[in-house]
Each structure stands twice: as C-alpha cells, then as structure tokens.
Amino acid sequence: MAISPLVDKNAYLGIHISRNRITANLAYSHYGAGRNYILTDTVRYDEERDDISDQQFWDEYFNTLEESFNWEIVQRTGNTYSLVNSVPFSDEGKGVSGVNFALNYTLPKKIKLLSILHTYLPTAKLTTTDAKFYLKILPPIMSKLEYDELLYLDADPEKFDLYRLDLTRDKLGAVTPKLLQTKIHWDSKDHLIESINDKRLKAFASVDVENSQVVNMWANFLIRPTEKTEDPVLHDLLRSFLTVQSMTMFNNKKDVFAQFGQVGRRSLFVITGRLASLMPGRALVLGLLDGLQMRGSFDLLVDKDHRIELFGDEYSRGINAQDYIVPRSVLASSASKVFVIEVPGRKGEKRVAFTGEILSKGKKRDVFALSPELVRMKLADNSEEISENIVLTGKFVKQAYVEGLSEEINVISDLEKLPIDSVFMDARYKPVVYGPDFRANISKLKQWMGE
C-alpha cells in the first residue's frame, strides 16, 4: 500500500510580508526517516524605494530564495519563470506541496500586492494577518497546546499590535473565544527617530540618550535596519523602547491585560516581529514585565520567524492538514516559563525567594532565586537537546509568592505539548523603580541581572 506523501515526506513554504521585511520558512519532514527541519531566510526592503507589488521584484526574490535554500520552488522556462505554478514536491530539495503568503494588514498597496501575487503564483494561499485572521487560527492552536488565555504581540519598531484571546468552555466542552486588541502605529520614520527624546525612554535607559553618538546609532538603526545585532547600546535602547511602548498600550487599554497569568489558568505569551529577533532573552523579558506590569506566571514563546502565522492553521489540523502535516517542532521548538514573584521585605535586602531542583537525564541539580534579581534557570543547555521530560520542582520561601499559584510548583517540560527549555524568575521587589537617571539604571540593571 502506497504511503501518503503528507505522512511519508513533504515540504511546505510559508512567506510572511510585513513593512520593510519578508521572512520565508521552508519546512521539510520525512517521517519514515525521523528527519525534519526548517530553513529560514529574511530579506529587508525599503517600502519607500522598493515596489513589492511589481512582478519583477518577485522574479528576483524567488531566484535569490532558491539559491539561499538550494531548493527548486518555482517552475522555469529557460531562464524565465513561468509565473504559473510552484514545482510539485517530489523529494528533498525539489518542489513544495504548497506556498502560503501571509501579509500584514498594515502594508501599503496591500490590494495591489494581493493581486500581483495571485497572478504570479495562482495556486498559492493568500492571507492577511488582521484580527479576523487571529480569531480564526489562534483558538485551535491554544486548544491543541492546552492553553486557556493568550497574549500575542507583533512588535516592530514601526508598529505594535497586541491581541488578547481567552477561551471559555461550557458544560459540554464547547469553546467560545473572546478577542481584545490594542495597537500603536507610528505615522512616519521621522517621528520614530525623534522618539529617543521621549522622557519615558530616558527614564528606562541605562545609556545616555542625549549623547550624539547614541542618537545617531538609533537613527541609523531605523533608517538602515538590521536583522541581528550584538551591540549592548542598541540592545538597551530597544529594551527601553519596548518598555515604553508596552506601558503605553497597558495604560491605554488595561482591560486587555486584566488578570492575565494570575488566576491559575494556563497562560501563553507569544511575541513575534523584529524586536523578538533582535533582543536577547533577559532584555525582552524585562521590557515586557515592566511595560505591561505583569504578575503571576505564564509561558513565553519567542516566534522570531512568524511561524505561528505561517504554519499555525495547518498545525492545528493535525493529520487532517491539507498541504503539510506540521510537527510541533516546526511551529515552535520550545518556550520559557516566567514567574513573577512577590517578595515582601525591605527593598535593599538580599534574600532567597525560591529554592528547588531540576531533574534531567537522571541527574539532579539545586537551583534558587535570589531577590532582587531576574534569574534565568536553563533546563537544558540547548533547546534542541530536549529529548525527555525535564522536571523543575521547588517552593517559594519566606512569604514570597506568585499570584494564582500555591507555595510549591512543579514544572514539567512536556514533549507532547510545548517543551520548556528555561525558567525566568523575577524576584525583584515590587513595584520596580527605575531612574532617576541612566547612571542609576546601570547600577540597578547590574543588580537585577546578578552581575
């Protein structure tokens, strides 16, 4: 009996288009050989100079993408694309079973772009990532991963879109989703550059934002965007910017964040977009916690490549997928668990707020969280090494607690769901106070990071 290609081996291409950025993910799986992986490519374009609604742009894009992936994707006639169809999947490196374009709803000339993509590749799936899109794809994903509430943040410097989704179940198990949203969009690049003069950004920064070199770095970053940076000054500016933007959304629409992670429900926070790919883990967590004034506990998934938007619908269908059976590892390899600990006592006092142990590969190691620090506990050295259910057990001590949880906790990195590769414990005294200037923030951040 012949094996269905979807079950045996297959490949699927997802392309996400946002303002100034195109991210492609090509997912391949061979279930018979236990082999699956994903190839990722990101291209920057300038929306003021590059017309992505022009056919020639996509000729050049697919030519470059095929070279980058070493994969045949679009049919050719000599040296010219046929503009008719993708190459049918036949084997590794040859063809795809489907192509999905996901377009951010804020794109200028979106209607014209949808038209040219449909003409260029008629068999491709075209979607627009607006509120209706998320209300359709997120509830099945949440149900499959067994989450009750979700915050989904698409964070680019130019725009912040945040969605809150809650699932309620009746006595018969039927699910009713409820969606709330809030957003911040910058009307021009000039205003975004000038945002470095915002007093609130200065209050959170640990670099001198009045220094001309710092101002120039911020302007150059926004004018000539990069996809990766190890510069600590830029990381600090992005953390401060994320904090300010998050705080603005929180103050504008507090009902979106009400009791998230605080009432014992399974909670997931997903962040995607450029800030997710540019910022290191601790800076990202600090910006979200302090900007949104978060409490309780939740899982944090950093989706650097928009995989939930591109593969989430097929993932939720499981074996009933139409084009490609999406393994959970394609959607996300792992997540982090975040605990926001309420620590009573004097703010200058150092004290243990949590003690526990991690059981991995039959070995135990002791861990603890010391206030006033943001502690990161790695459950595995590398997320790709998570091949068993790792367990973190412990308890909060000396009257420390987390909203919605009991004194003792038991975190299992469940391979059947969304594995946890690290745990963040925010044992800083609340409320967290920055300032009054960048010099004081340098000292405070060192203390919070345990340096």
C-alpha positions in Angstrom: 0.0 0.0 0.0 1.4 3.4 -1.0 2.2 5.9 1.8 0.6 9.3 1.5 3.4 11.9 0.8 2.0 14.0 3.7 2.8 11.2 6.1 6.0 10.0 4.4 7.9 13.1 3.3 6.9 16.5 2.3 7.8 20.2 2.2 5.9 23.5 2.6 6.9 27.1 2.0 5.5 30.0 4.1 6.3 33.6 3.3 5.5 36.4 5.7 5.4 40.0 4.4 5.5 42.9 6.8 6.6 46.5 6.4 10.2 46.5 5.3 10.7 42.8 5.9 10.0 39.5 4.2 10.6 36.2 6.1 10.5 32.8 4.4 10.3 29.5 6.1 10.6 26.2 4.2 9.7 23.2 6.4 10.7 19.7 5.4 9.8 16.5 7.1 10.5 12.8 6.4 8.6 10.8 9.0 9.9 7.5 7.9 13.5 8.6 8.5 12.7 10.7 11.5 14.1 13.8 9.8 12.6 17.2 9.8 14.0 20.7 9.7 13.1 24.3 8.7 15.1 26.7 6.5 14.7 30.4 7.2 15.6 33.5 5.1 14.9 37.1 5.9 15.1 40.0 3.4 15.0 43.7 4.1 13.4 46.0 1.7 12.7 49.8 1.7 8.9 50.4 1.3 9.7 53.9 0.1 12.0 52.7 -2.7 11.2 49.0 -3.5 7.9 48.3 -5.1 7.0 44.8 -3.8 3.7 44.9 -5.8 5.8 44.7 -9.0 6.3 41.3 -10.8 10.0 41.8 -11.3 10.5 42.1 -7.6 9.2 38.6 -7.1 11.2 37.2 -10.0 14.3 38.4 -8.3 13.1 37.3 -4.8 12.4 33.7 -5.8 15.6 33.5 -7.7 17.5 34.6 -4.6 15.4 32.3 -2.3 16.1 29.2 -4.4 19.8 29.9 -4.2 19.7 30.5 -0.5 17.8 27.3 0.3 19.3 25.3 -2.6 15.8 24.2 -3.4 13.6 24.2 -6.6 10.5 26.2 -5.8 9.1 27.9 -8.9 8.8 26.4 -12.4 11.1 27.8 -15.1 11.1 28.1 -18.8 14.8 28.5 -19.7 16.0 31.4 -17.6 12.5 32.9 -17.1 9.9 32.0 -14.5 6.7 30.6 -16.0 4.6 32.6 -13.4 2.2 29.7 -13.4 2.9 27.3 -10.5 5.3 26.1 -7.9 7.3 23.0 -8.6 5.4 20.0 -7.3 7.1 18.3 -4.3 9.0 15.2 -5.3 11.9 14.9 -2.9 14.2 16.8 -0.6 15.4 20.0 -2.5 12.8 19.5 -5.2 9.5 21.3 -5.0 6.9 22.1 -2.3 3.4 20.9 -1.7 2.1 24.4 -1.2 3.0 28.0 -0.7 1.4 30.3 1.9 1.7 34.1 1.8 0.8 35.9 5.0 0.5 39.7 4.6 0.5 42.1 7.5 -2.7 44.2 7.4 -0.8 47.5 7.6 1.0 47.0 4.3 0.6 49.9 1.9 -0.8 48.9 -1.6 -2.0 45.6 0.0 -4.8 45.1 -2.5 -2.4 45.6 -5.4 0.1 43.2 -3.8 -2.5 40.5 -3.3 -3.4 40.9 -7.0 0.1 40.5 -8.3 0.9 37.5 -6.0 -2.3 35.8 -7.2 -1.3 36.4 -10.8 2.3 35.4 -10.2 1.6 32.2 -8.3 -2.1 31.4 -8.7 -2.0 28.2 -6.5 -0.5 30.0 -3.5 -2.6 30.6 -0.4 -3.0 34.3 0.4 -3.9 35.5 3.9 -4.0 38.9 5.6 -3.0 38.9 9.3 -5.7 41.0 10.9 -7.9 40.5 13.9 -10.2 38.1 11.9 -7.2 36.0 10.9 -6.0 35.6 14.5 -9.5 34.9 15.8 -9.6 32.0 13.3 -6.2 30.4 13.7 -5.3 31.0 17.4 -8.2 29.2 19.3 -7.4 25.8 17.7 -3.7 26.2 18.4 -4.4 27.1 22.0 -6.7 24.2 22.4 -4.2 21.8 20.9 -1.4 23.1 23.2 -3.9 23.2 26.1 -3.8 27.0 26.9 -6.7 29.0 28.2 -5.5 32.5 27.6 -3.0 34.1 25.3 -1.3 37.4 24.6 0.0 37.8 21.1 2.3 40.7 20.4 3.7 41.6 16.9 6.4 44.1 17.7 8.3 46.0 15.1 9.7 49.5 15.7 7.1 51.0 13.3 4.1 49.2 14.8 2.9 47.3 17.8 -0.2 45.0 17.5 -1.3 43.2 20.6 -4.2 40.7 20.9 -5.7 39.1 24.0 -7.6 35.8 23.5 -9.5 33.9 26.1 -11.2 30.6 25.7 -14.2 29.7 27.9 -15.8 26.2 27.8 -19.4 25.4 28.6 -20.5 22.2 30.4 -20.4 20.3 27.1 -16.9 21.4 26.4 -17.8 23.8 23.6 -15.3 26.6 23.3 -16.2 30.3 22.9 -13.2 32.6 22.1 -13.1 36.2 23.1 -10.7 38.6 21.4 -9.5 42.0 22.6 -6.8 44.2 20.9 -4.7 47.3 21.2 -2.1 48.8 19.0 0.5 51.6 18.4 1.5 52.6 14.9 4.0 55.3 14.0 2.9 57.6 11.2 6.4 58.4 10.0 10.0 57.4 10.3 11.0 60.9 11.4 8.6 60.7 14.5 10.0 57.3 15.3 13.6 58.6 15.2 12.5 61.5 17.5 11.1 59.1 20.0 14.5 58.8 21.5 13.8 62.2 23.1 10.8 60.8 25.0 11.3 61.4 28.7 9.9 58.0 29.4 12.5 56.3 27.2 15.3 58.2 29.0 13.8 57.0 32.4 14.3 53.4 31.5 17.6 53.6 29.6 21.0 52.8 31.1 22.8 54.7 28.3 23.0 58.4 27.8 20.4 59.1 25.2 21.4 62.7 25.0 24.8 61.6 23.7 25.1 62.4 20.0 26.6 59.0 19.2 23.7 57.2 20.8 21.2 59.4 18.9 23.0 58.6 15.7 23.0 54.9 16.4 19.2 55.0 16.9 18.6 57.0 13.7 20.9 54.7 11.7 19.2 51.6 13.0 15.8 52.9 12.0 16.9 54.2 8.6 19.1 51.2 7.7 17.5 48.3 9.6 19.5 45.3 10.6 18.3 41.8 11.4 20.9 40.9 14.0 23.0 43.0 16.5 25.2 42.2 19.4 25.7 45.9 20.3 24.8 46.4 24.0 23.9 50.1 23.5 21.3 49.2 20.8 20.0 46.3 23.0 19.5 48.8 25.8 17.7 51.3 23.5 15.4 48.5 22.3 14.6 47.3 25.8 13.7 50.9 26.8 11.7 51.4 23.7 9.8 48.1 24.2 9.1 49.1 27.8 7.7 52.4 26.8 5.5 51.0 24.0 4.2 48.2 26.2 3.5 50.7 29.0 1.6 52.9 26.6 -0.6 50.0 25.5 -1.2 49.0 29.1 -2.3 52.5 30.2 -4.5 53.0 27.1 -6.4 49.7 27.4 -5.9 48.0 30.8 -8.8 45.6 30.2 -6.8 43.8 27.6 -4.3 42.6 30.3 -6.7 42.1 33.2 -5.6 39.2 35.4 -3.5 37.6 32.7 -1.5 34.8 34.3 -2.9 35.5 37.8 -5.8 33.2 38.3 -4.3 29.7 37.8 -5.2 29.4 34.1 -2.7 28.0 31.5 -1.3 31.2 30.0 0.8 31.8 26.9 2.5 35.0 25.8 3.8 35.0 22.2 6.0 37.8 20.8 7.0 38.0 17.2 8.3 40.6 14.9 11.7 42.3 14.6 12.1 43.0 18.3 11.7 39.3 19.0 14.6 38.5 16.7 16.9 41.4 17.8 16.7 41.4 21.6 18.4 39.0 24.0 16.1 36.9 26.3 16.5 38.8 29.6 16.1 42.2 28.0 13.0 41.0 26.2 11.5 39.7 29.5 12.4 42.9 31.4 10.7 45.1 28.8 7.5 43.0 28.7 7.3 42.6 32.5 7.9 46.2 33.4 6.0 47.8 30.5 2.9 45.6 30.9 3.2 45.5 34.7 2.8 41.7 34.6 2.1 39.5 37.5 1.5 35.8 38.1 3.1 33.2 35.7 2.9 32.3 32.0 4.8 30.6 29.2 6.7 32.8 26.9 7.2 31.8 23.2 9.5 34.0 21.1 8.5 33.4 17.5 11.3 35.1 15.6 10.1 34.0 12.1 6.3 34.4 12.2 5.9 30.6 12.2 2.6 30.6 14.0 1.1 32.9 11.3 2.5 30.7 8.5 2.1 27.2 9.9 -0.4 27.5 12.8 -3.6 26.7 10.8 -2.1 23.5 9.3 -0.6 22.6 12.7 -4.0 22.7 14.4 -5.5 20.4 11.8 -3.0 17.6 12.6 -3.4 14.6 10.3 -6.3 16.4 8.6 -3.9 19.0 7.2 -4.5 19.8 3.5 -0.9 20.5 2.4 1.6 19.6 5.1 1.4 17.8 8.4 3.1 20.3 10.7 5.1 18.9 13.5 5.0 20.9 16.8 8.8 21.5 16.4 8.1 23.5 13.2 5.6 25.7 15.0 8.0 26.2 17.9 10.9 24.2 19.3 10.4 25.3 22.9 9.3 28.1 25.2 10.3 29.7 28.6 8.3 29.7 31.8 8.1 33.1 33.6 7.3 33.5 37.3 6.7 37.0 38.8 7.5 36.6 42.5 6.0 39.0 45.1 8.8 39.4 47.7 7.9 41.0 51.0 10.5 42.9 52.9 12.9 45.8 52.6 14.0 46.7 49.1 17.7 46.7 49.8 17.6 43.3 51.4 19.0 40.3 49.6 17.1 37.1 50.3 16.2 33.7 48.8 12.7 33.8 47.4 12.6 30.3 45.8 14.5 27.0 46.2 14.2 23.9 44.1 15.9 21.3 41.9 16.0 20.3 38.3 15.8 16.6 37.3 17.3 16.0 33.9 18.8 12.8 32.4 18.6 11.1 35.8 20.6 13.8 37.5 19.6 16.4 40.0 20.9 20.0 40.5 19.8 22.6 43.0 18.6 26.0 41.9 17.4 29.1 43.7 16.1 32.6 43.0 17.7 35.4 45.0 16.0 38.8 45.3 16.3 41.4 43.9 17.3 39.6 40.7 15.8 38.3 37.5 17.1 34.8 37.5 17.2 32.5 34.4 17.4 28.8 35.0 18.3 26.7 32.0 16.6 23.3 32.0 18.7 22.2 29.1 21.9 23.6 27.6 20.3 23.7 24.2 16.6 23.6 23.2 17.4 21.1 20.5 18.7 18.7 23.2 15.3 18.4 25.0 14.7 14.7 24.4 13.0 13.8 27.7 10.5 15.3 30.1 12.7 17.6 32.3 11.2 18.5 35.7 11.7 21.6 37.9 10.3 21.3 41.4 10.5 23.7 44.3 8.8 26.1 46.6 8.6 29.8 47.4 10.1 30.7 50.8 10.0 33.4 53.4 6.4 34.5 52.5 7.3 35.0 48.8 4.5 34.0 46.4 3.2 34.2 42.9 -0.3 35.3 42.1 -2.6 32.4 41.3 -0.1 29.7 42.4 0.4 27.6 45.6 3.6 27.7 47.6 5.0 24.6 45.7 5.5 24.4 42.0 6.1 21.5 39.6 7.2 22.5 36.0 7.4 19.6 33.5 8.9 20.2 30.1 6.3 18.1 28.3 7.5 16.9 24.9 3.8 16.2 23.9 2.9 19.9 24.3 5.3 22.9 24.2 8.6 22.0 25.9 10.1 24.4 28.4 13.8 25.0 28.0 14.3 27.7 30.6 12.6 29.3 33.6 12.7 33.1 34.4 12.0 34.0 38.0 11.5 37.7 38.6 12.4 38.1 42.3 12.8 41.9 42.2 10.9 43.9 44.8 7.7 45.4 43.5 6.9 47.9 42.3 10.1 48.0 40.2 11.6 51.5 40.2 13.9 52.8 37.5 16.0 56.0 37.4 16.3 58.8 38.3 18.9 58.8 35.5 20.9 56.4 33.3 23.7 56.1 35.8 21.4 54.8 38.4 19.8 52.5 35.9 23.2 51.0 35.1 23.6 50.1 38.8 20.1 48.7 39.1 20.3 46.6 36.0 23.5 45.0 37.1 21.8 44.2 40.4 18.7 42.8 38.7 20.9 40.7 36.4 23.0 39.4 39.3 26.2 40.9 37.9 
